[in-house]
Amino acid sequence: NDIRIGTNSYLGINNLNCSNLFLTNGGALYVYSGQTNGAYDYGSLVAISNAMAVGSRCWVYPYSHETNGGSPLFRMSNLVVAANGGFHASGKGYIYNRGPGLGNPWTASYGPGSGYGGRGGDTDLRYGLGGRPYGSANAPLDPGSGGANYATTQAGGRGGGLVRIVASGSIDLNGTITARGEDSSYVYDGAGSGGGINLVCRTFTGGSNGRLQVKGGNFYPGYYAGGGGGGRIALLYSTSV
């Protein structure tokens, strides 16, 4: 039947199947993906028969599997995202030292940034090369990679996650869908790359407040590590307004 999450409450799930899903009054949905196993190209499924609505001050947090990269898939007929709400997958991709875009250090002391849609940043004095791009530009199915971490007990920045939405009808975006990479938190550790946004629908609409963001993480200011490369955004639709 219908599920309504509101009044500053939250729900954490792996998979979900319902008729309609409404987030109101500060409600939040956390979706934690399992690993992919080759039979499916996603790690968890949120299947909504009709409509999904994300209200103002409401957020959906899709977490990719931190070492396998499996990510949630959202399916519905129609999606409405209000201003000041949306999908937040920033820093919810591969953990540090993991992912196809991991950089290549030349020493055990400096961490380059990871790549995804673009190449990751080299370390200072080129002690390590930033990670290379990977994945599909037209239909990204991967999260961002974590930054390299080699000589310290600190952790490199996590990659951005993957926001993957398939709507048989319309997507109306007035809020934010973000999958940014995490910044480097220490002088020798690389930043995570931006994640992926993959939207498929028949009709795409939105207002001036609508945002899609997959920026890579920043390196630690003034020091040796590399910044993360940008992620990937793909939007497939029949008509737009």
Phi and psi in degrees as GROMACS dihedral restraints (atoms count N, CA, C in turn):
[ dihedral_restraints ]
;  ai    aj    ak    al  type     phi  dphi    fc
    3     4     5     6     1   -86.1    20    10
    4     5     6     7     1   149.3    20    10
    6     7     8     9     1  -124.5    20    10
    7     8     9    10     1   130.5    20    10
    9    10    11    12     1  -124.7    20    10
   10    11    12    13     1   125.0    20    10
   12    13    14    15     1  -116.2    20    10
   13    14    15    16     1   118.2    20    10
   15    16    17    18     1  -156.0    20    10
   16    17    18    19     1  -174.5    20    10
   18    19    20    21     1    51.4    20    10
   19    20    21    22     1    53.0    20    10
   21    22    23    24     1    59.1    20    10
   22    23    24    25     1    29.5    20    10
   24    25    26    27     1  -102.4    20    10
   25    26    27    28     1   171.5    20    10
   27    28    29    30     1  -146.8    20    10
   28    29    30    31     1   161.1    20    10
   30    31    32    33     1  -135.0    20    10
   31    32    33    34     1   130.9    20    10
   33    34    35    36     1  -112.4    20    10
   34    35    36    37     1   129.3    20    10
   36    37    38    39     1  -142.0    20    10
   37    38    39    40     1   166.7    20    10
   39    40    41    42     1  -103.2    20    10
   40    41    42    43     1   -45.3    20    10
   42    43    44    45     1  -138.1    20    10
   43    44    45    46     1   155.3    20    10
   45    46    47    48     1  -151.3    20    10
   46    47    48    49     1   140.1    20    10
   48    49    50    51     1  -137.9    20    10
   49    50    51    52     1   120.6    20    10
   51    52    53    54     1  -155.1    20    10
   52    53    54    55     1   173.4    20    10
   54    55    56    57     1   -80.8    20    10
   55    56    57    58     1   -51.9    20    10
   57    58    59    60     1  -137.1    20    10
   58    59    60    61     1   150.0    20    10
   60    61    62    63     1  -132.7    20    10
   61    62    63    64     1   122.3    20    10
   63    64    65    66     1  -124.4    20    10
   64    65    66    67     1   128.8    20    10
   66    67    68    69     1  -110.9    20    10
   67    68    69    70     1   121.3    20    10
   69    70    71    72     1  -137.7    20    10
   70    71    72    73     1   159.5    20    10
   72    73    74    75     1    51.6    20    10
   73    74    75    76     1    46.4    20    10
   75    76    77    78     1    83.0    20    10
   76    77    78    79     1    13.3    20    10
   78    79    80    81     1   -68.6    20    10
   79    80    81    82     1   153.4    20    10
   81    82    83    84     1  -138.4    20    10
   82    83    84    85     1   145.0    20    10
   84    85    86    87     1  -122.9    20    10
   85    86    87    88     1   124.2    20    10
   87    88    89    90     1  -108.0    20    10
   88    89    90    91     1   124.2    20    10
   90    91    92    93     1  -118.6    20    10
   91    92    93    94     1   117.9    20    10
   93    94    95    96     1  -108.0    20    10
   94    95    96    97     1   118.4    20    10
   96    97    98    99     1   -85.0    20    10
   97    98    99   100     1   146.0    20    10
   99   100   101   102     1   -87.5    20    10
  100   101   102   103     1  -171.6    20    10
  102   103   104   105     1   -80.0    20    10
  103   104   105   106     1   152.2    20    10
  105   106   107   108     1   -82.3    20    10
  106   107   108   109     1   150.5    20    10
  108   109   110   111     1  -124.7    20    10
  109   110   111   112     1    10.4    20    10
  111   112   113   114     1    97.4    20    10
  112   113   114   115     1   -27.9    20    10
  114   115   116   117     1   -80.1    20    10
  115   116   117   118     1   -27.4    20    10
  117   118   119   120     1  -129.7    20    10
  118   119   120   121     1   154.9    20    10
  120   121   122   123     1  -100.5    20    10
  121   122   123   124     1    22.0    20    10
  123   124   125   126     1  -142.4    20    10
  124   125   126   127     1   160.2    20    10
  126   127   128   129     1  -104.2    20    10
  127   128   129   130     1   -16.1    20    10
  129   130   131   132     1  -154.4    20    10
  130   131   132   133     1   158.5    20    10
  132   133   134   135     1  -132.3    20    10
  133   134   135   136     1   127.1    20    10
  135   136   137   138     1  -109.6    20    10
  136   137   138   139     1   104.4    20    10
  138   139   140   141     1  -108.4    20    10
  139   140   141   142     1   115.7    20    10
  141   142   143   144     1  -119.7    20    10
  142   143   144   145     1   120.3    20    10
  144   145   146   147     1   -65.0    20    10
  145   146   147   148     1   -38.2    20    10
  147   148   149   150     1  -116.9    20    10
  148   149   150   151     1  -104.0    20    10
  150   151   152   153     1  -110.6    20    10
  151   152   153   154     1   150.7    20    10
  153   154   155   156     1  -124.6    20    10
  154   155   156   157     1   130.8    20    10
  156   157   158   159     1  -128.6    20    10
  157   158   159   160     1   126.9    20    10
  159   160   161   162     1  -111.9    20    10
  160   161   162   163     1   109.9    20    10
  162   163   164   165     1   -80.0    20    10
  163   164   165   166     1   177.8    20    10
  165   166   167   168     1   -62.2    20    10
  166   167   168   169     1   137.8    20    10
  168   169   170   171     1    66.5    20    10
  169   170   171   172     1    18.3    20    10
  171   172   173   174     1  -113.2    20    10
  172   173   174   175     1   143.5    20    10
  174   175   176   177     1  -138.7    20    10
  175   176   177   178     1   144.4    20    10
  177   178   179   180     1  -108.1    20    10
  178   179   180   181     1   129.1    20    10
  180   181   182   183     1  -115.0    20    10
  181   182   183   184     1    97.5    20    10
  183   184   185   186     1   -88.3    20    10
  184   185   186   187     1   122.1    20    10
  186   187   188   189     1  -103.6    20    10
  187   188   189   190     1   122.5    20    10
  189   190   191   192     1   -78.4    20    10
  190   191   192   193     1   157.3    20    10
  192   193   194   195     1   -66.4    20    10
  193   194   195   196     1   129.1    20    10
  195   196   197   198     1   -72.4    20    10
  196   197   198   199     1   -16.9    20    10
  198   199   200   201     1  -120.9    20    10
  199   200   201   202     1   -22.7    20    10
  201   202   203   204     1   -98.1    20    10
  202   203   204   205     1   -28.7    20    10
  204   205   206   207     1    88.9    20    10
  205   206   207   208     1    -1.8    20    10
  207   208   209   210     1   -57.1    20    10
  208   209   210   211     1   140.0    20    10
  210   211   212   213     1  -136.2    20    10
  211   212   213   214     1   157.2    20    10
  213   214   215   216     1   -71.0    20    10
  214   215   216   217     1   150.4    20    10
  216   217   218   219     1  -119.0    20    10
  217   218   219   220     1   128.3    20    10
  219   220   221   222     1  -106.5    20    10
  220   221   222   223     1   125.3    20    10
  222   223   224   225     1  -123.3    20    10
  223   224   225   226     1   135.1    20    10
  225   226   227   228     1  -160.8    20    10
  226   227   228   229     1   175.0    20    10
  228   229   230   231     1   -81.6    20    10
  229   230   231   232     1   -55.5    20    10
  231   232   233   234     1  -133.5    20    10
  232   233   234   235     1   144.4    20    10
  234   235   236   237     1  -126.9    20    10
  235   236   237   238     1   131.6    20    10
  237   238   239   240     1  -123.0    20    10
  238   239   240   241     1   126.5    20    10
  240   241   242   243     1  -119.9    20    10
  241   242   243   244     1   116.5    20    10
  243   244   245   246     1   -78.9    20    10
  244   245   246   247     1   162.1    20    10
  246   247   248   249     1   -60.4    20    10
  247   248   249   250     1   145.8    20    10
  249   250   251   252     1    67.7    20    10
  250   251   252   253     1    23.4    20    10
  252   253   254   255     1  -146.5    20    10
  253   254   255   256     1   178.9    20    10
  255   256   257   258     1   151.6    20    10
  256   257   258   259     1  -152.1    20    10
  258   259   260   261     1  -110.8    20    10
  259   260   261   262     1   128.9    20    10
  261   262   263   264     1  -123.9    20    10
  262   263   264   265     1    98.8    20    10
  264   265   266   267     1  -113.3    20    10
  265   266   267   268     1    16.5    20    10
  267   268   269   270     1   -64.3    20    10
  268   269   270   271     1   129.2    20    10
  270   271   272   273     1    70.5    20    10
  271   272   273   274     1    21.2    20    10
  273   274   275   276     1  -118.6    20    10
  274   275   276   277     1    28.4    20    10
  276   277   278   279     1  -103.5    20    10
  277   278   279   280     1  -141.0    20    10
  279   280   281   282     1   -63.4    20    10
  280   281   282   283     1   143.5    20    10
  282   283   284   285     1   -74.6    20    10
  283   284   285   286     1   169.7    20    10
  285   286   287   288     1   -55.9    20    10
  286   287   288   289     1   146.5    20    10
  288   289   290   291     1    65.5    20    10
  289   290   291   292     1    18.7    20    10
  291   292   293   294     1  -133.3    20    10
  292   293   294   295     1   152.6    20    10
  294   295   296   297     1   113.6    20    10
  295   296   297   298     1   154.3    20    10
  297   298   299   300     1   -63.9    20    10
  298   299   300   301     1   -20.2    20    10
  300   301   302   303     1   -98.7    20    10
  301   302   303   304     1    17.4    20    10
  303   304   305   306     1   -61.1    20    10
  304   305   306   307     1   137.0    20    10
  306   307   308   309     1   -72.1    20    10
  307   308   309   310     1   170.4    20    10
  309   310   311   312     1  -117.0    20    10
  310   311   312   313     1   101.0    20    10
  312   313   314   315     1   -77.3    20    10
  313   314   315   316     1   145.5    20    10
  315   316   317   318     1   -90.5    20    10
  316   317   318   319     1   -18.2    20    10
  318   319   320   321     1  -131.4    20    10
  319   320   321   322     1   178.0    20    10
  321   322   323   324     1   -95.6    20    10
  322   323   324   325     1    23.6    20    10
  324   325   326   327     1  -118.9    20    10
  325   326   327   328     1   -23.3    20    10
  327   328   329   330     1  -129.5    20    10
  328   329   330   331     1   136.9    20    10
  330   331   332   333     1  -105.7    20    10
  331   332   333   334     1   116.8    20    10
  333   334   335   336     1   -75.1    20    10
  334   335   336   337     1   163.4    20    10
  336   337   338   339     1   -79.8    20    10
  337   338   339   340     1   157.2    20    10
  339   340   341   342     1   -90.0    20    10
  340   341   342   343     1   156.7    20    10
  342   343   344   345     1  -107.5    20    10
  343   344   345   346     1   169.2    20    10
  345   346   347   348     1  -161.3    20    10
  346   347   348   349     1   -90.7    20    10
  348   349   350   351     1   -71.8    20    10
  349   350   351   352     1   -30.3    20    10
  351   352   353   354     1  -129.4    20    10
  352   353   354   355     1   169.3    20    10
  354   355   356   357     1   -74.2    20    10
  355   356   357   358     1   145.0    20    10
  357   358   359   360     1   -74.6    20    10
  358   359   360   361     1   162.2    20    10
  360   361   362   363     1   -79.0    20    10
  361   362   363   364     1   141.4    20    10
  363   364   365   366     1   -71.4    20    10
  364   365   366   367     1   161.1    20    10
  366   367   368   369     1   -78.2    20    10
  367   368   369   370     1   166.6    20    10
  369   370   371   372     1   -61.0    20    10
  370   371   372   373     1   140.4    20    10
  372   373   374   375     1    61.9    20    10
  373   374   375   376     1    16.4    20    10
  375   376   377   378     1    56.4    20    10
  376   377   378   379     1    40.5    20    10
  378   379   380   381     1   -74.2    20    10
  379   380   381   382     1   -10.4    20    10
  381   382   383   384     1  -159.5    20    10
  382   383   384   385     1   142.7    20    10
  384   385   386   387     1   -96.3    20    10
  385   386   387   388     1   137.3    20    10
  387   388   389   390     1   -63.6    20    10
  388   389   390   391     1   154.1    20    10
  390   391   392   393     1   -67.0    20    10
  391   392   393   394     1   153.3    20    10
  393   394   395   396     1   -87.7    20    10
  394   395   396   397     1   160.2    20    10
  396   397   398   399     1   -64.8    20    10
  397   398   399   400     1   157.4    20    10
  399   400   401   402     1  -155.9    20    10
  400   401   402   403     1   173.0    20    10
  402   403   404   405     1    80.6    20    10
  403   404   405   406     1   179.8    20    10
  405   406   407   408     1   -91.7    20    10
  406   407   408   409     1   134.8    20    10
  408   409   410   411     1   -78.6    20    10
  409   410   411   412     1   -30.7    20    10
  411   412   413   414     1   -87.1    20    10
  412   413   414   415     1   -26.7    20    10
  414   415   416   417     1  -148.1    20    10
  415   416   417   418     1    72.2    20    10
  417   418   419   420     1   -63.8    20    10
  418   419   420   421     1   130.8    20    10
  420   421   422   423     1  -122.0    20    10
  421   422   423   424     1     8.0    20    10
  423   424   425   426     1  -114.6    20    10
  424   425   426   427     1   148.2    20    10
  426   427   428   429     1   -82.1    20    10
  427   428   429   430     1   174.4    20    10
  429   430   431   432     1   -76.0    20    10
  430   431   432   433     1   158.4    20    10
  432   433   434   435     1   -91.6    20    10
  433   434   435   436     1   152.1    20    10
  435   436   437   438     1   -78.9    20    10
  436   437   438   439     1   152.2    20    10
  438   439   440   441     1   -71.8    20    10
  439   440   441   442     1   154.8    20    10
  441   442   443   444     1   -73.4    20    10
  442   443   444   445     1   142.8    20    10
  444   445   446   447     1  -142.4    20    10
  445   446   447   448     1   114.3    20    10
  447   448   449   450     1  -125.0    20    10
  448   449   450   451     1   -48.5    20    10
  450   451   452   453     1  -104.7    20    10
  451   452   453   454     1     1.2    20    10
  453   454   455   456     1  -126.4    20    10
  454   455   456   457     1   172.3    20    10
  456   457   458   459     1   -88.6    20    10
  457   458   459   460     1    -1.9    20    10
  459   460   461   462     1   -76.5    20    10
  460   461   462   463     1   167.8    20    10
  462   463   464   465     1  -115.1    20    10
  463   464   465   466     1   139.0    20    10
  465   466   467   468     1   -67.1    20    10
  466   467   468   469     1   163.4    20    10
  468   469   470   471     1   -66.1    20    10
  469   470   471   472     1   142.8    20    10
  471   472   473   474     1   -75.3    20    10
  472   473   474   475     1   153.9    20    10
  474   475   476   477     1   -76.3    20    10
  475   476   477   478     1   160.5    20    10
  477   478   479   480     1   -69.4    20    10
  478   479   480   481     1   153.2    20    10
  480   481   482   483     1   -80.4    20    10
  481   482   483   484     1  -162.6    20    10
  483   484   485   486     1  -123.5    20    10
  484   485   486   487     1   126.5    20    10
  486   487   488   489     1  -106.6    20    10
  487   488   489   490     1   106.3    20    10
  489   490   491   492     1  -119.3    20    10
  490   491   492   493     1   116.6    20    10
  492   493   494   495     1  -130.1    20    10
  493   494   495   496     1   128.3    20    10
  495   496   497   498     1  -120.3    20    10
  496   497   498   499     1   112.7    20    10
  498   499   500   501     1  -115.3    20    10
  499   500   501   502     1   125.7    20    10
  501   502   503   504     1   -71.6    20    10
  502   503   504   505     1   -20.7    20    10
  504   505   506   507     1  -109.8    20    10
  505   506   507   508     1  -104.2    20    10
  507   508   509   510     1  -121.7    20    10
  508   509   510   511     1   153.9    20    10
  510   511   512   513     1  -120.8    20    10
  511   512   513   514     1   122.8    20    10
  513   514   515   516     1  -114.9    20    10
  514   515   516   517     1   104.3    20    10
  516   517   518   519     1  -106.5    20    10
  517   518   519   520     1   109.2    20    10
  519   520   521   522     1  -116.0    20    10
  520   521   522   523     1    -4.3    20    10
  522   523   524   525     1  -109.9    20    10
  523   524   525   526     1  -141.2    20    10
  525   526   527   528     1  -126.6    20    10
  526   527   528   529     1   136.5    20    10
  528   529   530   531     1  -119.0    20    10
  529   530   531   532     1   114.8    20    10
  531   532   533   534     1  -130.2    20    10
  532   533   534   535     1   140.8    20    10
  534   535   536   537     1  -144.6    20    10
  535   536   537   538     1    56.9    20    10
  537   538   539   540     1   -78.4    20    10
  538   539   540   541     1   152.7    20    10
  540   541   542   543     1   -79.9    20    10
  541   542   543   544     1   153.6    20    10
  543   544   545   546     1   -77.4    20    10
  544   545   546   547     1   146.4    20    10
  546   547   548   549     1   -69.2    20    10
  547   548   549   550     1   156.7    20    10
  549   550   551   552     1   -67.2    20    10
  550   551   552   553     1   136.3    20    10
  552   553   554   555     1  -104.9    20    10
  553   554   555   556     1    -0.6    20    10
  555   556   557   558     1  -148.7    20    10
  556   557   558   559     1   159.3    20    10
  558   559   560   561     1   -62.3    20    10
  559   560   561   562     1   -26.8    20    10
  561   562   563   564     1  -106.5    20    10
  562   563   564   565     1     1.4    20    10
  564   565   566   567     1  -105.8    20    10
  565   566   567   568     1   140.1    20    10
  567   568   569   570     1   -78.3    20    10
  568   569   570   571     1   158.8    20    10
  570   571   572   573     1   -89.5    20    10
  571   572   573   574     1   156.7    20    10
  573   574   575   576     1   -81.0    20    10
  574   575   576   577     1   152.1    20    10
  576   577   578   579     1   -81.2    20    10
  577   578   579   580     1   157.1    20    10
  579   580   581   582     1   -61.9    20    10
  580   581   582   583     1   155.2    20    10
  582   583   584   585     1   -91.1    20    10
  583   584   585   586     1  -152.9    20    10
  585   586   587   588     1  -123.5    20    10
  586   587   588   589     1   147.6    20    10
  588   589   590   591     1  -127.0    20    10
  589   590   591   592     1   122.0    20    10
  591   592   593   594     1  -130.6    20    10
  592   593   594   595     1   104.2    20    10
  594   595   596   597     1  -116.2    20    10
  595   596   597   598     1   129.1    20    10
  597   598   599   600     1  -128.6    20    10
  598   599   600   601     1   127.8    20    10
  600   601   602   603     1  -160.0    20    10
  601   602   603   604     1   170.2    20    10
  603   604   605   606     1   -82.5    20    10
  604   605   606   607     1   -46.1    20    10
  606   607   608   609     1  -127.6    20    10
  607   608   609   610     1   132.0    20    10
  609   610   611   612     1  -117.5    20    10
  610   611   612   613     1   124.5    20    10
  612   613   614   615     1  -132.6    20    10
  613   614   615   616     1   168.9    20    10
  615   616   617   618     1   172.5    20    10
  616   617   618   619     1   165.0    20    10
  618   619   620   621     1  -106.7    20    10
  619   620   621   622     1  -172.2    20    10
  621   622   623   624     1   -68.6    20    10
  622   623   624   625     1   -16.7    20    10
  624   625   626   627     1   -87.9    20    10
  625   626   627   628     1    -5.1    20    10
  627   628   629   630     1   -69.0    20    10
  628   629   630   631     1   134.3    20    10
  630   631   632   633     1  -139.2    20    10
  631   632   633   634     1   140.6    20    10
  633   634   635   636     1  -123.2    20    10
  634   635   636   637     1   123.3    20    10
  636   637   638   639     1  -134.9    20    10
  637   638   639   640     1   127.3    20    10
  639   640   641   642     1  -138.9    20    10
  640   641   642   643     1    39.3    20    10
  642   643   644   645     1   -64.6    20    10
  643   644   645   646     1   143.8    20    10
  645   646   647   648     1   -75.0    20    10
  646   647   648   649     1   158.5    20    10
  648   649   650   651     1   -71.3    20    10
  649   650   651   652     1   156.0    20    10
  651   652   653   654     1   -88.4    20    10
  652   653   654   655     1   146.6    20    10
  654   655   656   657     1   -76.2    20    10
  655   656   657   658     1   160.4    20    10
  657   658   659   660     1   -63.1    20    10
  658   659   660   661     1   127.5    20    10
  660   661   662   663     1   -56.9    20    10
  661   662   663   664     1   128.2    20    10
  663   664   665   666     1    77.1    20    10
  664   665   666   667     1    10.2    20    10
  666   667   668   669     1  -124.0    20    10
  667   668   669   670     1  -151.8    20    10
  669   670   671   672     1   -96.1    20    10
  670   671   672   673     1   -20.5    20    10
  672   673   674   675     1   -75.6    20    10
  673   674   675   676     1   167.1    20    10
  675   676   677   678     1  -103.3    20    10
  676   677   678   679     1   151.1    20    10
  678   679   680   681     1   -81.4    20    10
  679   680   681   682     1   160.7    20    10
  681   682   683   684     1   -83.7    20    10
  682   683   684   685     1   147.0    20    10
  684   685   686   687     1   -74.3    20    10
  685   686   687   688     1   160.4    20    10
  687   688   689   690     1   -70.1    20    10
  688   689   690   691     1   162.0    20    10
  690   691   692   693     1   -90.8    20    10
  691   692   693   694     1  -153.0    20    10
  693   694   695   696     1  -130.6    20    10
  694   695   696   697     1   139.4    20    10
  696   697   698   699     1  -126.3    20    10
  697   698   699   700     1   129.0    20    10
  699   700   701   702     1  -132.6    20    10
  700   701   702   703     1   132.0    20    10
  702   703   704   705     1  -130.3    20    10
  703   704   705   706     1   114.5    20    10
  705   706   707   708     1  -113.0    20    10
  706   707   708   709     1   119.2    20    10
  708   709   710   711     1  -149.9    20    10
  709   710   711   712     1   165.5    20    10
  711   712   713   714     1   -94.5    20    10
  712   713   714   715     1   -43.6    20    10
  714   715   716   717     1  -137.5    20    10
  715   716   717   718     1   155.2    20    10
  717   718   719   720     1  -136.7    20    10
  718   719   720   721     1   154.1    20    10
